[in-house]
Amino acid sequence: MKKTRTEPTRLEVAAAAATPTIQIPLPLGIALDAVEEGFFSLCIATGRRVLAEMMELDRTALCGPKWTADPEREAHRAGSAPSEVTLGGRRVALRRPRVRSVDGREVELPSFAYAAERDPLDRRTLDAIGVGVSTRDYARSLEELPAGETQRAVSKSAVSRRFVALSKRQLGEWLSRPVGELGIRIVLVDGIVLGEHTVLLALGIDSAGEKHVLALREGTTENAAVARALLSDLIERGLDASEGLIFGIDGGKGLRKAIREVFGALAVVQRCQVHKERNVLDHLPEAKRASVRRAMRDAYGLVDAKKAERALENLARALEHEHPGAAASLREGLAETLTLQRLGVTGWLYRTLRSTNPIENLNGLVGDYVGNVKRWRSGNMVVRWVGAGIREASRSFRKLRGYQEIPRLLAALKTLVKQGELDTEKKVA
């Protein structure tokens, strides 16, 4: 049979021409020979060579080629010096080529400045602690370095000092930022207890349903003085109450008193219905709890605030003879558990704001973050850790459920302000 020769098509020729070819420099080839030491070792060995080449290129750009006379040069080579760069959450040693200007000043090499930047180390520290790595175990959480490599800034004390400095700086920046530009009209306030310390947190919600942790204040309890300091700080940082604010609270008397003193008639309070239900049931025997719980939930499910108040008042009268404590607990702050109905809030927004669950969820995330702390040495330590926990928790924030209805809520609130009817303690009649 006669053999035939098939010529390559134009597409095959084009594909062959487009195939990239890579030349491996000798130093990189040597590094590849050591691949059995592990991929991380390969990256370090190769990275060192690449960084050394980049620094030498920077030095050549500043000083000109080696062994070439140049009377107009502005800098000259000055040997090398021991230095460090950030790598994988630690500091590793290397020698840095030096450059000095003709008038004797040290000149920084751009490539070394980039490699030595400490921000990646700071971020790695915060991220590690954020996922539950203790300062004692920080070094173990890092990829093991090849034999012969030394590392620094990974000991328990070094990581602890770095975390203290970072959390303190971030907390200072956060607590000093203006809040007026956020457009906050809904504020939830609750406390988290850590040892002998109570930290009050304020969670703001803007008109688009985005959540913003506004402030914190440390004390021993949720008393009026601590709450007043928290709220006054918000005013100083620009929180606007001119068109009314809605506060969601669990019913603490100190917090309620502080809201009244700081904001007066410009604040409307929604008492947490879940806490109210729990408080009432605590006064009842087990046999009565199911029916009272059902009656309270039926009342809170009514759209009409007047009907809801009548239903709850009837329930209080029914309980008064045999369980006066439960009746008194139900009547205490009753009108403020119906604020959202009075403002015409329904649907998902009502189900979300009728309780303090949004801020209690935040407290839970902060509690998980600080779980590795075994002993609270001071209030400053508590505040720093809570601030760092808030930073971590904020990453998982989602829009408030039912946020589409917030404009309607704010319009109703604004109308009450204009009419001068914003009295948070007035009963629904």
N, C-alpha and C positions, 0 to 999 in steps of 0.2 A: 504494500500500500504506500502510495506517495505521501510523504510527510508535508504538512503545511505549517507555515509559521504565521501565527496570529499577531498582528500589530496591536499594541496597547491603544485603547481608546483615548480621546482627549480628556475625558473625565478622570481616567486612571492616571494619566500624566499629571493633571492638575492636582489630584489628591496626593501623589507622590511628592510634588513640589511643595505642597502645603504642610507636609509632615515636619514638625519641629525637631531640631537636633540640639542636644545639650552637651556642652563640654564641661567636664568635671575637673576643676583645678586640682592640682596635686594635694594640697592640704586637705581639701574636702574628700578626696579619694582615700587618704590615710584615715580620716575620721570614719568613713564608711567601712573600712576594714575592721573597726572595733564595734560593729553593730551588735555583736553578741553581748556587749555590756549593757544593752538596753537602749530603748529609744530615747529616754530622757538624757542618758549619758551622751548619746549622739547629738542631741539638740544642744547641750551645753558646750561640748567640744567644738561643734560647728559654729555655734553662736559666738564663742570667744574669738574664733578666727575671723569671723565676719566683722565683729565689733572692732577688733584690732586693725583690720584693713580699713574700716570706715574712719577710725580715728587717725590713721596715718594719712588717709586722703585729705581729711580736714587740716592736718598739720601741713601737708604739702601746699594746700590752697592758701594757707596763711603765710608760710615761710618760703614758698617756692621749692623747686626741685633740689634734692641733695647735691652737694659738691658743685654747686653752680653759683658763681659770684653774682651778686645782684646788689649794687649800691643803693637801690631805691626800696629794698625790702623794709617792711614795717615791723617784722617779728622774726625771731630765730628759734631754732630747736634748743631745748634745755633739758635733754635727758628724759627720765621718766620718774614716776612717784607711785608708791603704793596707794591704792584707792579701792572703792567699793561700788557695786552697782546692785540694783534690785532685780531679783530673779525668783519667780515662783513663791513670793511671800516671805523672802528672807534677803539678807545682804550677803553677797559673795565677794571675795577679794580678787583684784586683778591689778596689773600695773598700767598706769595711765601715762601716755606720752605727754610731755609738757611743752608749752609754747610760751615765750616771754616776748613782750614788745621791746622795741629798741630803747625805750625809756625805763625798762625794768619791771613793768607790770605783768602779772600773770594773765594769760589769755585763755578763755574757756573754749574747749572744743565742742561744737554743737552736738556731735554724735554721743560724746560722753555725757553731756548734760542731760540728754534724753534718756540714756540708759540708767543714769544715776538718780533720776527723779524718784522721790519717795512716795508720791501719790499712789502708785500701784500697790506698794507695801501697805499703806494706810487702808486702802479699799479692801485688800485681802484680809487684813486683821478684822475689820468691821464685819465683812461677809462671813468669816469663819465663826466669830462669836454669834452672829445672827442666826446661824444654823445649828447652834448648840455646842460648838467646840469650846471647851474650857481653856483658860490661859495656860493651865498646866499641860494640856494635851495638844497645844497648838503645833509644836514641832512635829509631833507624830502625824498630824493631819497633812503634812507636806510630803511631796514626792522625795524619796531618798536621793541624796546627792551621790555622784560617783566617788569611788575611793580617791582620797587625796584632796578632795574639795573641802574647804572650810566654810562655815556659815556663821552669821551673826544675827542678832535681833530676833531670836526665836525662843529665848528662855522665858520662863513664867514671869519673871520680874520685868523683862524687856517688853513683852507683849502687854502686861498689865499697865506699865507706864505709858505705852503708846495708846492703849485704849482709853486711859484716863484723860490724856491730853486731847485725843480726837473727840471723845464724847463731850468733854467740857467745852471745846471750841464750837462744836456743832450745836450744842444746847444754847450757848450764848447767842449765836447767830439766829437760831430759830425763835428764841424768846424776845428778840429785839425787832423782828421783822414787822412791818405795818400789816394790819388786818383789814383796814378800811376798804382797800381796793378789791377785796375778795367778794364783797357784796353779801355778807352773811346776814341772814334774817332768822335762822333757826339755830338754836344752841342747846345742846344736850350736855348736862353736867353730872358727873358721878365720880366716886372715889374708889381707889384701889388700895388695899391694906397690905403693907409689906413689913413684917415684924411689928415694931412699935410705931411705925410711921404710916400715915394715910396721905395719899397723893390725890388731890382733886384734879380732874381733867375736864377740859371744855372742848367738845367736838362741834364744830360749826358746819352748817350745810348751806350751800349757796343756792341761787334760784335755778341752777341747772342740775341740782341733785348731787354735786360733787362734795365729798367730805374733806374737811380740813381740821386737823388738831390745832387748836388756837393757843392754848396755854395750859400750864400746870402750876400747882402750888402745893408745897409740902406742909403737913402739920401733924398733929396727933389724932385728930378726929375731923369729921366734916362740920366743924363749928362755924358760926356766923363770921367770925373774924377772918378765918382762912378763906371762906367763900367770898367775903367782901374784898379781900386783897386780890383774889383771882379776877373778879369782875371789874374792879377798878383798873387793873392792869390792861384789860381788854379795851376799856374806854380810852385810856392813855395812848394805846396803839391804834386807835382810829375806828373802833367798832361803832357803827352808826345806828342809833336807836330812834331816830326822828320819826320813822314811819312804823315803829313798833317792832318788837322782837318776841319770838315764841321760845320759851324755855321748857325743855323736857327734863323733869327731875323725878327722883324716886320717892319724894315726900319728906325728906329730911327737914326738920324745922329750922335748923341753922341756915341751911342753904336757901330755904324759902324766905327767911327774914332778910338775908343779904340781898336777894333779888329785889325785894320791896324797897330796901333802903337805897340801893344804887340806882335802880331804874324807875322806881315809882310806878305811875300809871302807864308807862310806855312798855311795860313787860307783861305779857300774858303767859300763864303757866299751864302746862299740861302735865298733871300728875300721872305717874305710871299706873295704869290700870292693873297690870300684873302684880305689882307690889301691893296695891290696895287689896286685891283679892287675897293675896297671901296673908296679909295682916289680919283681915277679917276672919279667915279660916283658922288662924292660929288661936282664936278665942273660942272655937267651937269644938264639941266632941266629934269623934270620927263619924258617927252615924249621921250627923247633920251636914257634914261638909259637902257631899255630892249635890244635894238639892240647893244649897246656898250658892255653890259655885255655878251651877246651871242658871240660877236666877240672875246672878250678877252678869254673867256673860250674855244672857239674853238682853239685859238692859243696855249693856255697852254695845250690843250689836244694832241697836235702834238708831236710825238716822236722825230723828227728831230729838233734840237735847231736852226739851220740856217733858216729853214722854219718858225719856230715859231717867230723868231726875225723879219723876213721880214713881216710877217702878222701883228705884233704889230706896226712896223714902218709905214706900210701902213695905219693902223688905226689912228695913230698919225697925219699923213699928212692930212687925211680926216677931222680930228677934228680941225686942226690948225687954219683955217680961222675963223670959228664961235666960237670956244671954245678953245682958246689958253691955258688957264689954265689947262684944261683936257689933252691937248696934252703934255704940259710940265710935268705934273704929271706922265703921262704914260712913257715918255722917261727917267725920273729920275730913275736911278738904274735898267733900263730895263734888261740889260745883267744879273744882279744878280738874277732876277726872273726866269732865264732859266738855272741855274747852274745844276740842277738835270738832265735835258735833255742832257746837255753837257757831263755829266758823264755816260750817258746811263741808267739812272734809269727809270724803268717802273712799271706798275702794282700797287699793294697795297702799296709798299714802296714809290713810287712816290706820290700817293694820300695822304699818311700820312705825308711825310716830306715837301710837297710843301707849307704847311702852318705852323703856330706856334700853331696849335690846341692842340698838346700833352702837351705843357707847360701851355697853357691857361686853359686846363682842370684842371691841378694841381692848378693854381691860383684860380679857382672856388672852389675847395675843401678846400683850405686854407681860402678863404673868408667865406665859410659856417662855418668853425671851429671857426673863430674869431667873429662870428655874435653876440655873447652875450656881447661883449665889447662895452660899451656905450661911453667911453671917453678914448682917448689915452693920457696918462700922459707924456710919454717920448719916445724917440727913442729906448731905451733899452727895454721898455715894448713891443713895436711893434715887435722888433726882437725876443724876447722870445716867444711871441704868434705865430708868423709866424713859428718859428722853431718847436714848439709843433704841429702846424697844419700840417706841412710837415711830421712829424712823423706819425700822424694819417692818412694822405692821402696816405703815402707810403704803407700802409697795403692793399690798393685796386689796387696797380699797376699791370698791365698786360704787357705781352710782346708787343713790338711795332708791329703793323700790317705790314705784309710784311717783317718781320725780316729775313726770309730765303734768301732774296736778298741782305742783308747787306754785306756779303763777296765779292760779285761782285762789289758793290759800292766802298768798301775800296780798292779793287785791282785796279780799275780805278783811284782812288785818288792817290794811291802809284805810278802808272805809270806817272801821271802828275808831281809828285814831282821829280821823277828821271829824267824826260825829261826837268825839269826846266820850265814847262809851266803853273805853278800854279799861274796865275794872276787873282785874283777875280774881278778886275775892267776892264779886257780886254773884248771888245765886241766880240760876236760870229760873225766871218766874213765868 
